[in-house]
Amino acid sequence: MTTPPAPTAVPAPAGTPTPATGATPRLRNGELRAMVARVLADNHGSPLTPRAIAAKLGGRSSGAVGNALKALADQGHAITVSAAPLSYRATATTETVAAASITPAPPPAAARPKRTKASPARATTPPATAAAPAPVTGPVTRPNGTPYHPRLLSGMPDVVALRKLRDAGVPALMYGPPGTGKTSVVEAAFPDLLTVQGDGDTTVADLVGEYAQTVDESGNVRYTFIHGPLVRAMREGRTLFIDDATLIPPTVLAVVYPAMDGRRQIIIKANGGEIIDAAPGFYVVAGHNPGVHGAVLTDALSSRFAAQIQVSTDYDLAAQLKIDKRAVKIARNLATRHANGEVGWAPQLRELQAFQKIADVLGPEAAAGNLVGTAPEEDRAIVAAVVRQVFGKDLAPLALGTRI
């Protein structure tokens, strides 16, 4: 009597623990995404493909890594660099969701020592808690590196007042002529800012996002919904600045309203009715230039912004910034005439800063002539008269002369 051969062992499916050693442990929800974010953050500025990141993680599935990258990109924590090959790189917020360290894929079961007791769970970075901003006692640095000099608003620095309005959930509308510093104060107050530059061509897709064509590593064409700045700000609890909001068609701007009121939620119809809820900290501030052609402050928009703050040029600040006193004198004169209805334009801080830059290069008289040329045609005669009064001579707009 012969002994029957032993049955051939059938390997267990991947991820199924074995009695003796256990197999690849299943990662907790969101853990792979944090690990992928860690790789992106450690290679900031360098585009990486899903396959390259999978290799850095010890050979994990490139498909799973690809799904994690897509989720990070949807949330604004990664950006798609190219479609062929599909590659991503880190954004300014990647570090906030990155794992404290990377857990590589475990070695084969035979190479691992047997554990006698459960190991503690790997520590991950806790959610970032926003530190209280330092007291404002001087200039505040904007994201572009330039200093912003705060002004008083209700007895406190304007940046502090805006932050308090955010904490209280009161949307603010900053209004005033172009060049008065509306964007500057908003950027100084909210370092986490996301900006939408509004105009007559702004669409709903510019706010909530749209589908984009991508090509994966296998050459397959995919259509991925890329979320816009409104969705990113809502998910990440950031400030959304809608500059020149009153130039945006009212039917387009209406997509923001449900996020601002008690619902704090929007529904993206273009993405299958996806529901987006606003995270704590989400805030909306807008800019409005009343004198700009096409700017319309509708009742619906006005009612959404309980705090409406006028922004005008601080001519004392212009003097402190070492701008030619004659230019400041011209601006003050025209500002008074503008308030009296005699003229429709007056130089703001932006024009005064440009005056000084031109004066440093071409001379103050050339800068004054350029100021005349900058004025709207219907106001140019009055501006030229004020310039003549201050400089003591007629100064024409900059123009090319005879051939050298």
ZIRA-V198699 format. One record per pair of residues at least 12 apart in sequence whose ideal C-beta (glycine too) atoms are under 10 Angstrom apart, sorted by the first residue. I is the first residue (numbers start at 1). J is the second residue. Records with the same first field share a line. If there is no record, write none. Layout:
BEGIN
I->J, J
END
This chain:
BEGIN
14->61
17->109
18->109
20->109, 110, 114
21->106, 108, 109, 110, 111, 112, 113, 114, 115
22->106, 109, 112, 114, 115
23->106, 108, 109, 112
24->60, 105, 106, 107, 108, 109
25->103, 106, 119
27->60, 64, 68, 103, 122
28->121, 122, 124
30->68, 71, 97, 99, 124
31->68, 99, 103, 121, 122, 124
32->57, 60, 61, 64, 65, 67, 68, 71, 99, 103
33->64, 65, 67, 68, 69, 70, 71, 72, 75, 77, 78, 97, 98, 99
34->68, 72, 97, 98, 99, 100, 102, 103, 124, 125
35->53, 56, 57, 60, 65, 68, 98, 99, 101, 102, 103, 104, 122, 124
36->48, 50, 53, 54, 56, 57, 60, 64, 65, 66, 67, 68, 69, 71, 72, 77, 78, 88, 94, 97, 98, 99, 102
37->53, 68, 69, 71, 72, 75, 77, 78, 90, 91, 93, 94, 95, 96, 97, 98, 99, 125
38->53, 56, 57, 90, 94, 95, 97, 98, 99, 100, 101, 102, 103, 124, 125
39->52, 53, 54, 55, 56, 57, 65, 69, 90, 94, 98, 99, 102
40->53, 69, 72, 77, 78, 79, 88, 89, 90, 91, 94, 95, 97, 98
41->77, 78, 90, 91, 93, 94, 95, 96, 97, 98, 99
42->56, 90, 94, 95, 98, 102
43->56, 89, 90
44->89, 90, 91, 92, 94, 95
45->89, 90
46->81, 87, 89, 90
47->79, 80, 81, 82, 85, 86, 87, 88, 89, 90
48->65, 69, 78, 81, 87, 88, 89, 90
49->62, 65, 66, 69, 81, 82, 85, 86, 87, 88, 216, 217
50->62, 63, 64, 65, 66, 67, 68, 69, 70, 85, 86, 87, 88, 216, 217
51->63, 65, 66, 85, 86, 87, 217
52->65, 85, 87
53->65, 66, 68, 69, 87, 88
54->66, 68, 105
56->102, 104
57->102, 103, 104, 105
58->102, 103, 104, 105, 106, 107
59->104, 105
60->103, 104, 105
61->105
62->216, 217
63->216, 217
66->86, 88, 216, 217
69->86, 87, 88
70->86, 88, 214, 222, 224, 225, 226
72->88, 90, 91, 93, 94, 97, 98
73->88, 91, 214, 224, 226, 227
74->209, 224, 225, 226, 227, 231, 232, 235, 271
75->91, 93, 94, 97, 227, 231, 232, 235, 236
76->91, 92, 93, 94, 194, 226, 227, 228, 229, 231, 232, 233, 235, 236, 238
77->90, 91, 92, 93, 94, 95, 96, 97, 98, 232, 235, 236
78->90, 91, 93, 94, 97
79->91, 94, 226
80->212, 214, 224, 226
82->214, 215
83->212, 213, 214, 215, 216, 221, 222, 224
84->214, 215, 216, 217, 219, 221
85->215, 216, 217, 218, 219
86->214, 215, 216, 217, 218, 220, 222, 224
87->217
91->232
92->143, 191, 192
93->128, 192, 232, 236, 238
95->125, 128
96->125, 127, 128, 236
97->124, 125, 127, 128, 236
98->124, 125
99->122, 123, 124, 125
100->122, 123, 124, 125, 126
101->122, 123, 124, 125
102->122
103->122, 124
130->191, 192, 237, 280, 281
132->163
133->159, 160, 163, 189, 191
135->157, 160
136->150, 156, 157, 158, 159, 160, 163, 188, 189
137->150, 157
138->150, 157
139->188
140->157, 158, 159, 160, 184, 185, 187, 188, 189, 191
141->187, 188, 191
142->183, 184, 185, 186, 187, 188, 189, 191, 193
143->187, 188, 190, 191, 192, 193, 195
144->184, 187
146->184, 187, 188
147->184, 188, 321
148->181, 183, 184, 185, 186, 187, 188, 189
149->181, 184, 185, 188, 314, 317, 320, 321
150->185, 188, 189
151->181, 185, 311, 312, 314, 316, 317
152->314
153->165, 185, 307, 309, 311
154->307, 309
157->185, 188, 189
158->174, 181, 185, 186, 188, 189, 309, 311
159->185, 186, 187, 188, 189, 190
160->189
161->185, 189, 307, 309
162->174, 185, 186, 188, 189, 190, 239, 283, 285, 307, 309
163->189, 190, 239, 283
164->189
165->189, 283, 285, 306, 307, 309
166->189, 190, 239, 281, 282, 283, 284, 285
167->281, 283
168->306, 307
169->260, 262, 264, 280, 282, 283, 306
170->283, 305, 306, 307
171->240, 256, 260, 261, 283, 284, 285, 286, 304, 305, 306, 307, 308
172->186, 189, 283, 284, 285, 286, 287, 305, 306, 307, 308, 309
173->242, 245, 246, 284, 285, 286, 287, 288, 297, 301, 302, 304, 305, 306, 307, 308, 309, 310
174->186, 241, 243, 245, 285, 286, 287, 288, 289, 305, 307, 308, 309, 310, 311
175->245, 246, 286, 287, 288, 289, 290, 295, 297, 305, 308, 309, 310, 311, 312
176->287, 288, 289, 290, 291, 309, 310, 311, 312, 313, 348
177->289, 290, 291, 292, 311, 312, 313, 335, 338, 345, 346, 347, 348, 350
178->244, 287, 289, 291, 292, 348, 350, 351
179->289, 311, 313, 346, 347, 348, 349, 350, 351, 352, 353, 354
180->289, 310, 311, 312, 313, 314, 348, 349, 350
181->311, 312, 313, 314, 317, 348, 349, 350
182->241, 243, 244, 285, 286, 287, 288, 289, 309, 310, 311
183->195, 197, 241, 243, 244, 287, 311, 350
184->311, 349, 350
185->285, 287, 309, 311
186->239, 241, 243, 285, 286, 287, 311
187->239, 241
189->239, 241, 285
190->238, 239, 240, 241, 283, 285
191->238, 239
192->233, 236, 237, 238, 239, 240, 281, 283
193->229, 233, 238, 239, 240, 241, 283, 285
194->228, 229, 230, 231, 232, 233, 236, 238, 239, 240, 241, 242
195->229, 233, 239, 240, 241, 242, 243, 287
196->228, 229, 230, 233, 240, 241, 242, 243, 244, 245, 248, 253, 256, 286
197->241, 242, 243, 244, 247, 248, 287
198->242, 243, 244, 245, 246, 247, 248, 249, 252, 253, 286, 287, 288, 295
199->243, 244, 247, 248, 249, 294
200->244, 247, 248, 249, 252, 294
201->247, 248, 249, 252
202->242, 244, 245, 247, 248, 249, 252, 253
203->228, 248, 249, 252, 255
204->228, 230, 249, 251, 252, 253, 254, 255, 256, 268, 269, 270
205->226, 228, 252, 255, 270
206->228, 229, 230, 248, 252, 255
207->228, 229, 230, 231, 233, 240, 242, 248, 252, 253, 255, 256, 259, 266
208->225, 227, 228, 229, 230, 231, 234, 255, 256, 259, 266, 267, 268, 269, 270, 271, 274, 276
209->224, 225, 226, 227, 228, 229, 230, 231, 232, 268, 270, 271, 274, 276
210->223, 225, 226, 227, 228, 268, 270, 271
211->223, 224, 225, 226, 270, 271
212->224, 225, 226
214->226
225->268, 270, 271, 272, 274
227->268, 271, 274, 276
228->255, 268
229->241, 242
230->242, 255, 256, 259, 266, 268, 276, 278, 282, 284
231->259, 266, 268, 271, 274, 276, 278
232->276
233->259, 278, 279, 281, 282, 283, 284
234->256, 259, 264, 265, 266, 276, 277, 278, 279, 281, 282, 284
235->276, 277, 278, 279, 282
236->278, 279, 281, 282
237->278, 279, 280, 281, 282, 283
238->279, 281, 282, 283
239->281, 282, 283, 284, 285
240->256, 259, 260, 282, 283, 284, 285, 286
241->283, 284, 285, 286, 287
242->256, 284, 285, 286, 287, 288, 301
243->285, 286, 287, 288, 289
244->286, 287, 288, 289, 292, 294, 295
245->284, 285, 286, 287, 288, 289, 295, 297, 301, 304, 305
246->286, 287, 288, 289, 290, 292, 294, 295, 296, 297, 298, 301, 302
247->287, 288, 289, 292, 293, 294, 295, 296
248->286, 295, 296, 301
249->296
250->296, 298, 299, 300, 301
253->286, 298, 300, 301, 304
254->298, 300, 301, 304
255->267, 268, 269
256->284, 286, 301, 304
257->284, 300, 301, 303, 304
258->276, 278
259->276, 277, 278, 282, 284
260->278, 282, 283, 284, 286, 304, 305
261->303, 304
263->277, 278
264->276, 277, 278, 279, 280, 282
265->277, 278
266->278
284->304, 305
285->305, 307, 309
286->301, 304, 305, 308
287->311
288->301, 302, 305, 308, 311
290->310
291->338, 344, 345
311->348
312->335, 339, 346, 348, 349
313->328, 331, 332, 335, 346, 347, 348, 349, 350, 351, 352
314->348, 349
315->328, 329, 331, 332, 335, 347, 348, 349, 352
316->328
317->349, 352
318->331, 332, 347, 348, 349, 351, 352, 353, 355, 356
319->332, 352
321->349, 352, 353, 356
322->356
323->349, 352, 353, 354, 355, 356, 357, 359
324->352, 355, 356, 359, 360, 364, 367, 368
325->390
326->355, 359, 364, 365, 367, 368, 387, 390, 391, 392
327->347, 351, 352, 353, 354, 355, 356, 359, 364, 367, 368, 371, 387, 390, 391
328->347, 352, 355, 356, 390
329->386, 389, 390
330->346, 347, 351, 352, 355, 368, 371, 372, 383, 386, 387, 389, 390, 391
331->346, 347, 348, 349, 351, 352, 355, 371, 386
332->346, 347, 386
333->346, 347, 382, 383, 385, 386, 387, 389, 390
334->346, 347, 371, 375, 379, 382, 383, 386, 387
335->347, 348
337->379, 382, 383, 386
338->379, 382
342->379, 382
343->375, 376, 378, 379, 380, 381, 382, 383, 386
344->375, 376, 378, 379, 382
345->374, 375, 376, 378, 379, 380, 382, 383
346->375, 379, 383, 386
347->371, 374, 375, 383
351->370, 371, 374, 375
352->367, 371
354->367, 370, 371, 374
355->367, 368, 370, 371, 374
358->370, 371, 398
362->398
364->391, 395
365->387, 391, 393, 395
366->395, 397, 398
367->395, 398
368->383, 384, 386, 387, 388, 390, 391, 393, 395, 396, 397
369->384, 387, 391, 394, 395, 396, 397, 398, 399
370->395, 396, 397, 398
371->383, 384, 386, 387, 395, 397, 398
372->384, 385, 386, 387, 388, 394, 395, 396, 397, 398
373->395, 396, 397, 398, 399
374->397, 398
375->387, 397
380->397
384->396, 397
END
